[in-house]
Amino acid sequence: MVANGKPVAQLMYRHADGTVIALCLQSGTSGSEISNPEFKEQAINGFDFVSWNAAGANYVVIGPNRQSNLTAIAAFAAKEI
């Protein structure tokens, strides 16, 4: 995938009920590691997004509208990355 003219890596997970959650990452400009990233939540066209910046990259977790645990998924991903 490409966004804003830069390559994007995407990992996708499908729940048993068919719900798909994606983690996308793209190289960013920040060079420092952030231990407590600031999460930004937004909804666009029926999808919810939780994004943050850390360790020189931009990240976003994407799921269907009203997916209640996206911020928890993003926090777990941020901790593990």
Secondary structure, 3 states (H helix, E strand, C coil): CEECCEECEEEEEECCCCCEEEEEEEECCCCCCCCCCCCEEEEECCEEEEEEEECCEEEEEEEECCCCCHHHHHHHHHHHC
